[in-house]
Amino acid sequence: MGDDDPGWIVEHLTGTAASFHGRELPAGGARRVWVHAVTGPALVLGSTQSPDLVDPEAAARAGVEVVRRRSGGGAVLVEPGGVVWVDVVVPPHDGRWDDDVGRATHWVGDAWARALAACGIAGATVHRGGMAPTPWSRLVCFGGMGPGEVAVGGRKVVGIAQRRTRDGARFQTAVLLRWEPERLLALLRLPADDAARAADDLAARAAPVAASASALVTALLDALDHESGG
């Protein structure tokens, strides 16, 4: 990081998924990293997904909060110890800002790929094409690949969604520590045959990473510090 680089404001936050998704982008022009630690499990729906997808009785039995985020994509099961959730925020004047929403996530994926390498996870690739849909990607985030998202061995390990306002861009990133798609699918209104097919398909689409949450976060912060932003 150069002498004229203002660096990152890093906040480590503990709370509910609903409170995190309800946060507004702050004005003031600083770049920020929000490291989220959830206090309980939550099924997070993408901004365009209908709440009718969810089986509320199944969610209640499992003690899973149902939350809607303001960014797009499929559903994600967020739970303590199951995912590393980090949001990266940049203001519009930042060198990392890109008016092309498809290309805007590439540098975030690059930072995560470097962080994975630093944690001993080799071979991470950043998806630089458009959306790569699969039979279940509209339903489940980790079922498909989007711009900037990261795969290892052809299986998605880092998901990225973004929300843009006049105050900046918020890149919401999630790294899998566990991948048990049948647990997410059990919370949805799906016929048993469809749920079984989806579980089989999704099991091969994504994978957990073999690293601790603290190591991943430390490595990402180091990667962001050394990211040129040019």
N, C-alpha and C positions, 0 to 999 in steps of 0.2 A: 504494500500500500504506500503510495507516494506521500510526500509531505503535505501536498495540497489536497489530499483526499480526506473528506470529512469523516469517513468511516461509517460504521453501522451503529445504530442504537439497538441494543439487544435487550429484550424483555423475556424473562422466564415466567410463565403464567400458569396458574393452577385453577381449574374451575370446570364448568360444564361445557359441553359442546355448543349448547344453545347460546351461552354467554359469549363464547369466542366468535361464533358466526354472526352475532349481533353487533360486533364492534365496527365502528365507522373508521374509515381511513382518516388519520389525523391531518389537519392542515399544517403548514409550516415548512414543508419541503425537505424534511430529513428522510434518509433511507433507514429502514427499520427491519429487524428480524424479531418475529414473535414465536417463541418456542412454547408450544401448548402441552400441558399435561392434564388430561381429562380425569375427573374424579369418578366417572361412571361410564358405562357403555352407552353408545348412541348410534342409531342408524341415521346417517346423514343423506338426505335426498338432494339431487341436483335441482337447480332453479326451475327447470321445466318439467320435472317429474310430478305426477299426480300423487297426492296422499292416498288415493284409492289403491295404489300398489301395495300398501302396507297392510298386514294383518294385525290390527290393533290388539287383539286378544293375545296373539303370540308374542308381540312386543312386551305387553304388560306382564305376561308370565315370565319372560326372560329378564325383566327389569331393565329393558332397553328404552331409552328416551328416543323419540322420533323428532328429527330436526331438519329444517330446510336451509340450505346455504344459498347465497346469492350468486354463486358461480354455477356454470353448467356442468354437464356430465352425468354419470350414473351414480348409483348409491354406493356408499362406503360405510362399513362397520368400523367405528372408532371405539376403542376400548383400552383401558389401562394395560400397558405391556404388550399390546397387539400392534401398535402402529406408532411411528415417529411422525408427529405433525408439526411442521414448521411453516409459517407464513413469512414471505419476503415482500417488503413494500418499498417501492421506489416512486419518487415524485416525477412529474412530467418533464422537468428540465434535466433529469439525471441522464448520464451517458448510457445507462442501461435501458432507457426507455426506447421502445420501437413502436412506431405507428402501425406497423403490420402485426395484427393480433396473432397470426399464425407463427410468425418468426419471433415474437416477443418473448416466448418462453424458452428459447434455445439456450440462452446463457444460464438460466436457472438449472436446466438439465445438465449443462456442462459442469456447473459447480457441484451438483450432486454426484456426477460421474467421478470427479476428482476426489470427492469425499469418500466414496465407496472404495476407490483404489487405495486411499490412505488407510482404510480399515482392512486392507488385505483382500478386498473383493475385486478381482480382476475381470476384464472383458466387458465392462459396462458400455452400452451404446446409447446414444441420444437420438430419438426419432425426429428427423427433420422434414418428414413429409407431412401430408395432410392427415386428417382423421383416418384411421385404419379400422373400420368397423368389423365386428364379428357378430355371430348370432345373438350374443347376450350383452354386447357392449353398451347398448342403449339403456339396459337395466342396471348393470353393475360396472362401476368405474374401472376396475382392474380387469375387465373382460376385453378391453381394446386398447389401442395405442393412439395417443394424440401428440401434437407437436410439443417437443421438449421433454416428453416423458422418457424414462430410462428403463432399459431391459438388460438382463444378464442371461446369457445363454438362450436368447429368444423369448424369455419370460419377463413380464413387466414387474419391476420392483419399486419404481417411483411413479406416483401419479401426480399430475399438476392440473390445477384449475386456476382461472384468473378472473378477477373482477376489476374493471377500470372505471374511474370517476375523474372529475376535474382535479381532484387532489392527488391522483396517482394510480398506480397499478398494484394490486394485491395478488401475489402468486401463492396459492394455497398448495402446499406439497405434503404428500404422505408417503412414507416408506414402510413397507410391510415387515413386521417382525414375526407375524403369524399369518398363514393363509389357509383358512378353512371355509371355503365358499358356501358349504352347506349350512353353516351357522347363519350367514347373512340371508340365504335363500329361505330359510325356515321362518323368517320374519315377513315374508312377502306373500301376497295372494297368488299362488301358483298351483296349478294342478300337480299332483304328485309325480306324474310322468315327466312333465316339463321341468320340475325342480330337479329330478334325477338326471335328466339330460344336461341341464345347465350346470349342475355340480361337476359332472364328468368333464364337460368342456372347459369350465373355468379353472379346474384344478391344473390344467396344462397351460393356461394363459399367463399365470402370474406365479411368483415365488417369494418366500420370505428371505431376508438377508441374514447372514450369520455374523451379526455384530450387535453390540449393546446400544441402547438408545443414547447414552451419554457419549459414547465414542463417535457415533454418527453425527450428533449435534456439534461436537467439538471439531470434527473434521470438516463439516459444512461451513462453520464459522471461519475456519482457517482458509477454506477454498474461496469464500466470499471476500475475505480480506485481500487475497492475492489475485482476485478477478479484476482484469483491467477495465472492463466496462466500455472499451472502445468500440 
